[in-house]
Amino acid sequence: MKKSLIYIGSAVVVLAAGFLIYKSVTKTKQTVSIETAKVERGTISNTVTATGTLEAVKTVAVGTQVSGVIEKIFADFNSQVKKGQLLAQLDETPLIAQLDQSKASVDQAEAQVKYQKATYERYKALLAKKLIAQADFDQVEYNYNNALGSLSNAKSMYDKNKINLSYARIYSPIDGIILNRAVDEGQTVAASFNTPTLFTIANDLTQMRVEAKVDEADIGQLVDGQRVEFTVDAFPVKKFSGEVTEIRLQPTTTNNVVTYTVVIGAPNPDNILKPGMTANATFYVTEKKNILIIPAKATRFTPDPAALAAYMPQMGDAQASEPATPPMGGDGGFVKEAGNDSIHTVWVEESNGSIHPKKVKVGVTDEINFEVVNGLNEGEVVVTTMTTGATQKAKTTGGFFRPPGSEKRTATTNTQRGGPPQ
């Protein structure tokens, strides 16, 4: 029994000694890491997107003002035509008949005028001699004037039928290309209520336009002359350039959504763009090239005091004099100085790994990057994030039992830094 108690006591002593030895040879350490980005040159742009349709700058629908049968067609789809070129001809037979009929009416009216004029002259001489009553002369004068009116009406009808005959030949009103031919030879066209369209002609497909529908929330950012890039489904990887040429004031409301039509000039020197293609347009509202930029999150970065305190000793004893916190406002790295909302505080990393705050004046932004107006130089490194790493175990270099004062201290810790290599 006494031996058992001795064994148990010995086991407890050994376990306690093992625990104390384990605690003495290990220590816990927390690693703080940062991510950085270089101050470099780039482009900042704010854009508005919209969808539209490609069209020719000038498109003319060619129709006919008279009814009839299409006798001959002289142009087809994609035909290049000149102004005044004959495109089609209607059957002229009924129109010629109408013209002949109106010519006969003119001849008849002229004969009537000749007869009534002679009668008028005779009655006028008799009235001067007071051989007839005034009423008889008035009747003859009326008949003469009526004959003159009938002649004028007959001539007008003749001229109208003559013009209608000329309408039987359809000519191109502009130089261009035939986009559509809506009739065939032998087809009857009726122009009783509206003018039927026979051909659609575009004047020049090397210069086109996009009519884009822009939301009312974005229309206030667009002005004439702004640069535009657009793509079409036929060439998804190719970007086409243009500029805003017109912003129309008439709104369009569809399902309670108000849009405005914006016209974009679109050069097409290679004739690869076709009328009717859907264009996905990007309007460059703000655009600055070859400027110094920093990530927007660098202007919002504020180090946690505890993490900063843990990070700075990792850099060595030489960094003990670095300030722990910068003079900042209440919203992160933003500093309100004399009412200037463009002044921010960013944290800059030096070549030795230390970080310190610095005031920077920024300009335009695309919500991803900021333009650096002054305060930073190209190539400087700014901190964007600081994170606390997982707990690590590090063994001491000494043995289990060392004399007092003989323990070897290590101050080296691998600091993890993101961003570009230094």
DOKOL-640684 format. One record per residue (C-alpha): y, x, z; residue in three letters; chain. Coordinates in steps of 0.5 Angstrom, whole numbers, plus 500, padded with zeros to 3 digits. Each point is the difference from the previous one (the first is absolute). Layout:
! DOKOL-640684
+-----+-----+-----+------+-----+
!  py !  px !  pz ! type ! mol !
+-----+-----+-----+------+-----+
!   Y !   X !   Z !  ala !   A !
...
+-----+-----+-----+------+-----+
This chain:
! DOKOL-640684
+-----+-----+-----+------+-----+
!  py !  px !  pz ! type ! mol !
+-----+-----+-----+------+-----+
! 500 ! 500 ! 500 !  met !   A !
! 505 ! 506 ! 502 !  lys !   A !
! 498 ! 503 ! 493 !  lys !   A !
! 502 ! 494 ! 496 !  ser !   A !
! 506 ! 499 ! 503 !  leu !   A !
! 502 ! 508 ! 499 !  ile !   A !
! 498 ! 498 ! 492 !  tyr !   A !
! 504 ! 494 ! 500 !  ile !   A !
! 506 ! 504 ! 503 !  gly !   A !
! 499 ! 506 ! 495 !  ser !   A !
! 500 ! 495 ! 494 !  ala !   A !
! 507 ! 497 ! 502 !  val !   A !
! 503 ! 507 ! 501 !  val !   A !
! 498 ! 502 ! 493 !  val !   A !
! 502 ! 494 ! 497 !  leu !   A !
! 507 ! 500 ! 503 !  ala !   A !
! 500 ! 508 ! 498 !  ala !   A !
! 499 ! 498 ! 493 !  gly !   A !
! 505 ! 495 ! 500 !  phe !   A !
! 505 ! 505 ! 503 !  leu !   A !
! 498 ! 505 ! 495 !  ile !   A !
! 501 ! 495 ! 494 !  tyr !   A !
! 507 ! 498 ! 502 !  lys !   A !
! 502 ! 508 ! 501 !  ser !   A !
! 497 ! 502 ! 493 !  val !   A !
! 504 ! 494 ! 496 !  thr !   A !
! 507 ! 497 ! 499 !  lys !   A !
! 502 ! 494 ! 496 !  thr !   A !
! 506 ! 501 ! 495 !  lys !   A !
! 503 ! 495 ! 496 !  gln !   A !
! 503 ! 502 ! 493 !  thr !   A !
! 506 ! 497 ! 496 !  val !   A !
! 501 ! 500 ! 493 !  ser !   A !
! 505 ! 499 ! 495 !  ile !   A !
! 501 ! 498 ! 493 !  glu !   A !
! 506 ! 503 ! 496 !  thr !   A !
! 503 ! 500 ! 493 !  ala !   A !
! 504 ! 504 ! 496 !  lys !   A !
! 507 ! 499 ! 498 !  val !   A !
! 500 ! 500 ! 492 !  glu !   A !
! 503 ! 497 ! 494 !  arg !   A !
! 498 ! 494 ! 497 !  gly !   A !
! 502 ! 493 ! 497 !  thr !   A !
! 502 ! 494 ! 504 !  ile !   A !
! 500 ! 493 ! 497 !  ser !   A !
! 501 ! 493 ! 502 !  asn !   A !
! 497 ! 495 ! 495 !  thr !   A !
! 499 ! 493 ! 498 !  val !   A !
! 494 ! 497 ! 496 !  thr !   A !
! 500 ! 494 ! 495 !  ala !   A !
! 496 ! 497 ! 495 !  thr !   A !
! 502 ! 498 ! 493 !  gly !   A !
! 498 ! 500 ! 493 !  thr !   A !
! 502 ! 504 ! 494 !  leu !   A !
! 504 ! 497 ! 494 !  glu !   A !
! 503 ! 502 ! 494 !  ala !   A !
! 508 ! 501 ! 501 !  val !   A !
! 501 ! 495 ! 494 !  lys !   A !
! 495 ! 495 ! 498 !  thr !   A !
! 501 ! 495 ! 495 !  val !   A !
! 496 ! 493 ! 499 !  ala !   A !
! 501 ! 499 ! 492 !  val !   A !
! 499 ! 492 ! 498 !  gly !   A !
! 501 ! 495 ! 495 !  thr !   A !
! 505 ! 495 ! 499 !  gln !   A !
! 497 ! 496 ! 495 !  val !   A !
! 493 ! 497 ! 500 !  ser !   A !
! 495 ! 501 ! 495 !  gly !   A !
! 493 ! 504 ! 498 !  val !   A !
! 500 ! 508 ! 501 !  ile !   A !
! 499 ! 502 ! 493 !  glu !   A !
! 500 ! 508 ! 501 !  lys !   A !
! 500 ! 505 ! 505 !  ile !   A !
! 503 ! 507 ! 499 !  phe !   A !
! 499 ! 503 ! 507 !  ala !   A !
! 495 ! 500 ! 505 !  asp !   A !
! 499 ! 503 ! 507 !  phe !   A !
! 503 ! 507 ! 502 !  asn !   A !
! 504 ! 500 ! 493 !  ser !   A !
! 506 ! 504 ! 500 !  gln !   A !
! 505 ! 496 ! 497 !  val !   A !
! 508 ! 501 ! 498 !  lys !   A !
! 505 ! 495 ! 501 !  lys !   A !
! 501 ! 495 ! 494 !  gly !   A !
! 492 ! 501 ! 498 !  gln !   A !
! 496 ! 494 ! 498 !  leu !   A !
! 495 ! 498 ! 505 !  leu !   A !
! 498 ! 493 ! 497 !  ala !   A !
! 501 ! 495 ! 495 !  gln !   A !
! 499 ! 492 ! 501 !  leu !   A !
! 498 ! 496 ! 494 !  asp !   A !
! 507 ! 498 ! 497 !  glu !   A !
! 497 ! 494 ! 495 !  thr !   A !
! 503 ! 495 ! 505 !  pro !   A !
! 506 ! 503 ! 501 !  leu !   A !
! 502 ! 501 ! 493 !  ile !   A !
! 499 ! 493 ! 499 !  ala !   A !
! 505 ! 498 ! 506 !  gln !   A !
! 505 ! 505 ! 497 !  leu !   A !
! 499 ! 497 ! 493 !  asp !   A !
! 501 ! 493 ! 503 !  gln !   A !
! 506 ! 502 ! 503 !  ser !   A !
! 503 ! 503 ! 494 !  lys !   A !
! 499 ! 493 ! 496 !  ala !   A !
! 504 ! 497 ! 506 !  ser !   A !
! 505 ! 505 ! 499 !  val !   A !
! 500 ! 498 ! 492 !  asp !   A !
! 500 ! 493 ! 502 !  gln !   A !
! 506 ! 501 ! 505 !  ala !   A !
! 504 ! 504 ! 495 !  glu !   A !
! 500 ! 494 ! 495 !  ala !   A !
! 502 ! 495 ! 504 !  gln !   A !
! 506 ! 504 ! 502 !  val !   A !
! 502 ! 501 ! 493 !  lys !   A !
! 499 ! 493 ! 499 !  tyr !   A !
! 504 ! 498 ! 506 !  gln !   A !
! 505 ! 505 ! 499 !  lys !   A !
! 502 ! 497 ! 493 !  ala !   A !
! 500 ! 493 ! 503 !  thr !   A !
! 505 ! 502 ! 505 !  tyr !   A !
! 505 ! 503 ! 495 !  glu !   A !
! 500 ! 494 ! 496 !  arg !   A !
! 501 ! 496 ! 506 !  tyr !   A !
! 505 ! 504 ! 502 !  lys !   A !
! 504 ! 500 ! 494 !  ala !   A !
! 500 ! 492 ! 500 !  leu !   A !
! 502 ! 500 ! 507 !  leu !   A !
! 506 ! 504 ! 498 !  ala !   A !
! 502 ! 495 ! 495 !  lys !   A !
! 498 ! 494 ! 505 !  lys !   A !
! 495 ! 497 ! 495 !  leu !   A !
! 495 ! 500 ! 506 !  ile !   A !
! 500 ! 498 ! 507 !  ala !   A !
! 500 ! 505 ! 506 !  gln !   A !
! 493 ! 498 ! 502 !  ala !   A !
! 497 ! 501 ! 494 !  asp !   A !
! 502 ! 507 ! 500 !  phe !   A !
! 498 ! 501 ! 507 !  asp !   A !
! 493 ! 498 ! 498 !  gln !   A !
! 500 ! 505 ! 494 !  val !   A !
! 503 ! 506 ! 505 !  glu !   A !
! 494 ! 498 ! 505 !  tyr !   A !
! 495 ! 501 ! 495 !  asn !   A !
! 503 ! 506 ! 497 !  tyr !   A !
! 500 ! 503 ! 507 !  asn !   A !
! 493 ! 498 ! 502 !  asn !   A !
! 497 ! 503 ! 494 !  ala !   A !
! 503 ! 507 ! 502 !  leu !   A !
! 497 ! 499 ! 506 !  gly !   A !
! 493 ! 499 ! 497 !  ser !   A !
! 501 ! 506 ! 496 !  leu !   A !
! 502 ! 504 ! 506 !  ser !   A !
! 493 ! 497 ! 504 !  asn !   A !
! 496 ! 502 ! 494 !  ala !   A !
! 502 ! 507 ! 499 !  lys !   A !
! 499 ! 501 ! 507 !  ser !   A !
! 493 ! 497 ! 500 !  met !   A !
! 499 ! 505 ! 494 !  tyr !   A !
! 502 ! 506 ! 504 !  asp !   A !
! 496 ! 498 ! 505 !  lys !   A !
! 494 ! 500 ! 496 !  asn !   A !
! 502 ! 506 ! 497 !  lys !   A !
! 500 ! 504 ! 506 !  ile !   A !
! 493 ! 496 ! 502 !  asn !   A !
! 497 ! 503 ! 494 !  leu !   A !
! 503 ! 507 ! 502 !  ser !   A !
! 496 ! 499 ! 507 !  tyr !   A !
! 494 ! 500 ! 496 !  ala !   A !
! 500 ! 507 ! 500 !  arg !   A !
! 499 ! 504 ! 507 !  ile !   A !
! 504 ! 506 ! 501 !  tyr !   A !
! 500 ! 505 ! 505 !  ser !   A !
! 506 ! 500 ! 504 !  pro !   A !
! 499 ! 507 ! 503 !  ile !   A !
! 497 ! 507 ! 499 !  asp !   A !
! 494 ! 500 ! 504 !  gly !   A !
! 492 ! 499 ! 501 !  ile !   A !
! 496 ! 493 ! 500 !  ile !   A !
! 497 ! 499 ! 506 !  leu !   A !
! 497 ! 493 ! 499 !  asn !   A !
! 499 ! 496 ! 494 !  arg !   A !
! 499 ! 493 ! 502 !  ala !   A !
! 498 ! 497 ! 493 !  val !   A !
! 496 ! 500 ! 494 !  asp !   A !
! 500 ! 499 ! 493 !  glu !   A !
! 499 ! 493 ! 498 !  gly !   A !
! 502 ! 497 ! 507 !  gln !   A !
! 505 ! 495 ! 501 !  thr !   A !
! 506 ! 501 ! 504 !  val !   A !
! 505 ! 494 ! 503 !  ala !   A !
! 507 ! 501 ! 502 !  ala !   A !
! 502 ! 493 ! 502 !  ser !   A !
! 501 ! 501 ! 507 !  phe !   A !
! 500 ! 508 ! 501 !  asn !   A !
! 500 ! 506 ! 496 !  thr !   A !
! 492 ! 502 ! 500 !  pro !   A !
! 500 ! 508 ! 501 !  thr !   A !
! 496 ! 504 ! 494 !  leu !   A !
! 501 ! 507 ! 502 !  phe !   A !
! 502 ! 504 ! 506 !  thr !   A !
! 504 ! 506 ! 499 !  ile !   A !
! 502 ! 506 ! 504 !  ala !   A !
! 505 ! 504 ! 498 !  asn !   A !
! 498 ! 507 ! 503 !  asp !   A !
! 494 ! 502 ! 504 !  leu !   A !
! 502 ! 507 ! 502 !  thr !   A !
! 505 ! 497 ! 505 !  gln !   A !
! 498 ! 495 ! 504 !  met !   A !
! 501 ! 496 ! 507 !  arg !   A !
! 497 ! 498 ! 506 !  val !   A !
! 502 ! 493 ! 503 !  glu !   A !
! 498 ! 501 ! 507 !  ala !   A !
! 500 ! 495 ! 506 !  lys !   A !
! 503 ! 503 ! 506 !  val !   A !
! 500 ! 497 ! 507 !  asp !   A !
! 507 ! 497 ! 503 !  glu !   A !
! 499 ! 505 ! 506 !  ala !   A !
! 500 ! 506 ! 495 !  asp !   A !
! 505 ! 498 ! 495 !  ile !   A !
! 506 ! 502 ! 504 !  gly !   A !
! 497 ! 508 ! 499 !  gln !   A !
! 500 ! 500 ! 493 !  leu !   A !
! 506 ! 502 ! 495 !  val !   A !
! 501 ! 501 ! 493 !  asp !   A !
! 498 ! 507 ! 498 !  gly !   A !
! 494 ! 501 ! 505 !  gln !   A !
! 494 ! 504 ! 498 !  arg !   A !
! 494 ! 496 ! 499 !  val !   A !
! 493 ! 502 ! 499 !  glu !   A !
! 494 ! 495 ! 498 !  phe !   A !
! 493 ! 500 ! 498 !  thr !   A !
! 496 ! 496 ! 496 !  val !   A !
! 493 ! 498 ! 501 !  asp !   A !
! 498 ! 503 ! 493 !  ala !   A !
! 502 ! 507 ! 502 !  phe !   A !
! 499 ! 500 ! 508 !  pro !   A !
! 501 ! 507 ! 501 !  val !   A !
! 506 ! 501 ! 495 !  lys !   A !
! 507 ! 498 ! 503 !  lys !   A !
! 506 ! 498 ! 496 !  phe !   A !
! 507 ! 501 ! 501 !  ser !   A !
! 506 ! 495 ! 499 !  gly !   A !
! 507 ! 498 ! 504 !  glu !   A !
! 503 ! 493 ! 502 !  val !   A !
! 504 ! 497 ! 495 !  thr !   A !
! 501 ! 493 ! 502 !  glu !   A !
! 500 ! 496 ! 507 !  ile !   A !
! 500 ! 493 ! 498 !  arg !   A !
! 503 ! 495 ! 505 !  leu !   A !
! 496 ! 494 ! 498 !  gln !   A !
! 494 ! 500 ! 506 !  pro !   A !
! 493 ! 497 ! 499 !  thr !   A !
! 497 ! 496 ! 505 !  thr !   A !
! 492 ! 500 ! 500 !  thr !   A !
! 496 ! 497 ! 506 !  asn !   A !
! 507 ! 501 ! 505 !  asn !   A !
! 500 ! 507 ! 498 !  val !   A !
! 507 ! 502 ! 496 !  val !   A !
! 500 ! 506 ! 495 !  thr !   A !
! 505 ! 503 ! 495 !  tyr !   A !
! 499 ! 503 ! 494 !  thr !   A !
! 501 ! 507 ! 499 !  val !   A !
! 500 ! 503 ! 493 !  val !   A !
! 498 ! 507 ! 499 !  ile !   A !
! 501 ! 504 ! 494 !  gly !   A !
! 494 ! 503 ! 498 !  ala !   A !
! 499 ! 505 ! 494 !  pro !   A !
! 494 ! 500 ! 496 !  asn !   A !
! 500 ! 506 ! 495 !  pro !   A !
! 493 ! 500 ! 499 !  asp !   A !
! 499 ! 493 ! 499 !  asn !   A !
! 494 ! 500 ! 505 !  ile !   A !
! 504 ! 494 ! 504 !  leu !   A !
! 498 ! 493 ! 498 !  lys !   A !
! 504 ! 494 ! 501 !  pro !   A !
! 497 ! 495 ! 505 !  gly !   A !
! 497 ! 506 ! 504 !  met !   A !
! 501 ! 499 ! 508 !  thr !   A !
! 504 ! 506 ! 503 !  ala !   A !
! 500 ! 502 ! 507 !  asn !   A !
! 507 ! 503 ! 501 !  ala !   A !
! 503 ! 504 ! 506 !  thr !   A !
! 507 ! 500 ! 501 !  phe !   A !
! 503 ! 507 ! 503 !  tyr !   A !
! 505 ! 497 ! 505 !  val !   A !
! 501 ! 507 ! 503 !  thr !   A !
! 498 ! 506 ! 497 !  glu !   A !
! 502 ! 507 ! 503 !  lys !   A !
! 496 ! 506 ! 497 !  lys !   A !
! 499 ! 508 ! 502 !  asn !   A !
! 503 ! 498 ! 507 !  ile !   A !
! 497 ! 503 ! 507 !  leu !   A !
! 496 ! 495 ! 503 !  ile !   A !
! 496 ! 499 ! 507 !  ile !   A !
! 495 ! 495 ! 502 !  pro !   A !
! 503 ! 494 ! 503 !  ala !   A !
! 495 ! 500 ! 506 !  lys !   A !
! 503 ! 507 ! 501 !  ala !   A !
! 507 ! 496 ! 502 !  thr !   A !
! 496 ! 495 ! 504 !  arg !   A !
! 496 ! 506 ! 504 !  phe !   A !
! 501 ! 500 ! 508 !  thr !   A !
! 495 ! 505 ! 504 !  pro !   A !
! 497 ! 497 ! 506 !  asp !   A !
! 503 ! 504 ! 506 !  pro !   A !
! 493 ! 501 ! 503 !  ala !   A !
! 497 ! 502 ! 493 !  ala !   A !
! 506 ! 505 ! 499 !  leu !   A !
! 500 ! 503 ! 506 !  ala !   A !
! 492 ! 502 ! 499 !  ala !   A !
! 502 ! 502 ! 493 !  tyr !   A !
! 505 ! 505 ! 502 !  met !   A !
! 496 ! 504 ! 504 !  pro !   A !
! 495 ! 501 ! 495 !  gln !   A !
! 505 ! 504 ! 496 !  met !   A !
! 500 ! 505 ! 505 !  gly !   A !
! 505 ! 502 ! 506 !  asp !   A !
! 506 ! 502 ! 495 !  ala !   A !
! 501 ! 492 ! 499 !  gln !   A !
! 501 ! 498 ! 507 !  ala !   A !
! 507 ! 500 ! 499 !  ser !   A !
! 500 ! 495 ! 494 !  glu !   A !
! 503 ! 493 ! 502 !  pro !   A !
! 495 ! 495 ! 501 !  ala !   A !
! 504 ! 494 ! 498 !  thr !   A !
! 506 ! 499 ! 495 !  pro !   A !
! 506 ! 496 ! 500 !  pro !   A !
! 497 ! 494 ! 497 !  met !   A !
! 502 ! 492 ! 500 !  gly !   A !
! 496 ! 495 ! 502 !  gly !   A !
! 496 ! 499 ! 493 !  asp !   A !
! 496 ! 506 ! 499 !  gly !   A !
! 503 ! 506 ! 497 !  gly !   A !
! 506 ! 496 ! 498 !  phe !   A !
! 507 ! 502 ! 502 !  val !   A !
! 506 ! 496 ! 500 !  lys !   A !
! 506 ! 505 ! 499 !  glu !   A !
! 507 ! 497 ! 499 !  ala !   A !
! 497 ! 494 ! 497 !  gly !   A !
! 496 ! 504 ! 494 !  asn !   A !
! 493 ! 497 ! 499 !  asp !   A !
! 498 ! 505 ! 496 !  ser !   A !
! 500 ! 505 ! 505 !  ile !   A !
! 492 ! 501 ! 503 !  his !   A !
! 497 ! 505 ! 504 !  thr !   A !
! 494 ! 504 ! 498 !  val !   A !
! 495 ! 505 ! 503 !  trp !   A !
! 500 ! 507 ! 496 !  val !   A !
! 494 ! 504 ! 501 !  glu !   A !
! 502 ! 508 ! 500 !  glu !   A !
! 495 ! 505 ! 497 !  ser !   A !
! 497 ! 502 ! 507 !  asn !   A !
! 498 ! 493 ! 501 !  gly !   A !
! 505 ! 497 ! 504 !  ser !   A !
! 504 ! 494 ! 499 !  ile !   A !
! 507 ! 498 ! 502 !  his !   A !
! 505 ! 494 ! 498 !  pro !   A !
! 505 ! 500 ! 494 !  lys !   A !
! 505 ! 495 ! 498 !  lys !   A !
! 500 ! 498 ! 493 !  val !   A !
! 504 ! 496 ! 495 !  lys !   A !
! 496 ! 496 ! 495 !  val !   A !
! 502 ! 496 ! 494 !  gly !   A !
! 496 ! 495 ! 496 !  val !   A !
! 493 ! 498 ! 502 !  thr !   A !
! 494 ! 497 ! 496 !  asp !   A !
! 497 ! 498 ! 507 !  glu !   A !
! 495 ! 506 ! 499 !  ile !   A !
! 505 ! 506 ! 500 !  asn !   A !
! 507 ! 501 ! 501 !  phe !   A !
! 505 ! 504 ! 497 !  glu !   A !
! 503 ! 506 ! 504 !  val !   A !
! 507 ! 501 ! 499 !  val !   A !
! 501 ! 505 ! 505 !  asn !   A !
! 497 ! 503 ! 506 !  gly !   A !
! 493 ! 503 ! 497 !  leu !   A !
! 499 ! 505 ! 495 !  asn !   A !
! 494 ! 500 ! 494 !  glu !   A !
! 494 ! 503 ! 503 !  gly !   A !
! 501 ! 498 ! 507 !  glu !   A !
! 495 ! 497 ! 504 !  val !   A !
! 501 ! 493 ! 504 !  val !   A !
! 495 ! 497 ! 505 !  val !   A !
! 497 ! 493 ! 498 !  thr !   A !
! 495 ! 498 ! 505 !  thr !   A !
! 498 ! 503 ! 507 !  met !   A !
! 493 ! 498 ! 502 !  thr !   A !
! 496 ! 502 ! 506 !  thr !   A !
! 493 ! 503 ! 499 !  gly !   A !
! 493 ! 498 ! 503 !  ala !   A !
! 498 ! 504 ! 507 !  thr !   A !
! 497 ! 506 ! 499 !  gln !   A !
! 496 ! 505 ! 505 !  lys !   A !
! 501 ! 507 ! 500 !  ala !   A !
! 496 ! 505 ! 504 !  lys !   A !
! 503 ! 506 ! 504 !  thr !   A !
! 499 ! 507 ! 498 !  thr !   A !
! 498 ! 502 ! 507 !  gly !   A !
! 493 ! 500 ! 503 !  gly !   A !
! 497 ! 495 ! 506 !  phe !   A !
! 503 ! 504 ! 506 !  phe !   A !
! 506 ! 504 ! 499 !  arg !   A !
! 504 ! 504 ! 505 !  pro !   A !
! 506 ! 496 ! 502 !  pro !   A !
! 506 ! 502 ! 495 !  gly !   A !
! 495 ! 502 ! 494 !  ser !   A !
! 500 ! 494 ! 496 !  glu !   A !
! 502 ! 501 ! 493 !  lys !   A !
! 505 ! 495 ! 497 !  arg !   A !
! 501 ! 497 ! 493 !  thr !   A !
! 506 ! 497 ! 497 !  ala !   A !
! 498 ! 500 ! 493 !  thr !   A !
! 499 ! 493 ! 497 !  thr !   A !
! 499 ! 498 ! 493 !  asn !   A !
! 506 ! 496 ! 498 !  thr !   A !
! 499 ! 495 ! 495 !  gln !   A !
! 505 ! 499 ! 495 !  arg !   A !
! 500 ! 495 ! 494 !  gly !   A !
! 505 ! 501 ! 494 !  gly !   A !
! 501 ! 505 ! 495 !  pro !   A !
! 497 ! 507 ! 502 !  pro !   A !
! 505 ! 505 ! 503 !  gln !   A !
+-----+-----+-----+------+-----+
